[in-house]
Amino acid sequence: MDANHSISFFDNQFQKQVREQSFALNPFEEVALPYLTGSVLDLGCGLGNLVVEAARRGASVVAVDASPTAIARIQQVAAEEKLALRGVQADLKNYQIDGQFDSIVAIGLLMFFDRARALALLEEIQQHVKPGGRAVINVLIEGTTFLGMFQLGHYYLFGRDELEQCFAGWHVLALNYQAFSAPENTEKVFATLIAEKI
Ligand SMILES: C[S@@+](CC[C@H](N)C(=O)[O-])C[C@H]1O[C@@H](n2cnc3c(N)ncnc32)[C@H](O)[C@@H]1O
């Protein structure tokens, strides 16, 4: 297993979910799904529940994650169902987006980098969405006190309005904030933004 605590954390969780055949979409993925048409890139795709469903509905998808368990599962489903879905195992800390997409998704990813990398990757995402296409971004924001999944010194909690500010000049289709209780009396606070490139 790699030295990145966050990647190990999720890979262990995904192994358990594969054993239990637990592949339900999370609430953020449910909201994102209708926006994923045409060519789709999902960064930090996890087990691929969202991309598998988008591909089943006709999207052409590239799905990237560092978890070997997640990418193996995505490749297996893509082959079994003959989907236009390509799983790529890569560390997104050093990754360059190749091509232009109708939709780019990063749900629960950007907070796993330091501020400079999180903002640079967000800017790269924006540059690789086609005009008229969409970005679907979900991050943890300030107020989050559940930190167990982070590698020390390698995470970034966005300011409450920071995501919205980053998308100035885009047409914001949806923006919401949600808080969830986490273990040991902690809390996760999320911002989710869906925006169309003008
Ligand atoms: C909170 S999960 C979100 C997964 C999925 N998007 C979802 O909504 O269920 C975070 C994902 O980011 C991935 N991840 C974290 N750090 C990463 C890195 N440096 N490179 C690639 N993937 C990473 C994890 O493997 C995990 O799949």
The ligand as an ORCA input file, in Angstrom:
! r2SCAN-3c Opt
* xyz 0 1
  C     -14.387     11.127     -0.293
  S     -13.890      9.979     -1.537
  C     -14.974     10.443     -2.826
  C     -15.187      9.359     -3.847
  C     -16.322      9.612     -4.840
  N     -16.097     10.812     -5.621
  C     -17.640      9.672     -4.124
  O     -18.327     10.698     -4.193
  O     -18.023      8.685     -3.482
  C     -12.321     10.638     -2.027
  C     -11.679      9.923     -3.203
  O     -10.484     10.622     -3.562
  C      -9.476      9.679     -3.830
  N      -8.181     10.327     -3.613
  C      -7.717     10.913     -2.481
  N      -6.479     11.390     -2.678
  C      -6.160     11.105     -3.966
  C      -5.015     11.344     -4.789
  N      -3.937     11.955     -4.307
  N      -5.034     10.924     -6.072
  C      -6.122     10.272     -6.564
  N      -7.227     10.021     -5.848
  C      -7.255     10.429     -4.565
  C      -9.748      8.526     -2.876
  O      -9.149      7.323     -3.314
  C     -11.265      8.488     -2.899
  O     -11.744      7.638     -3.915
*
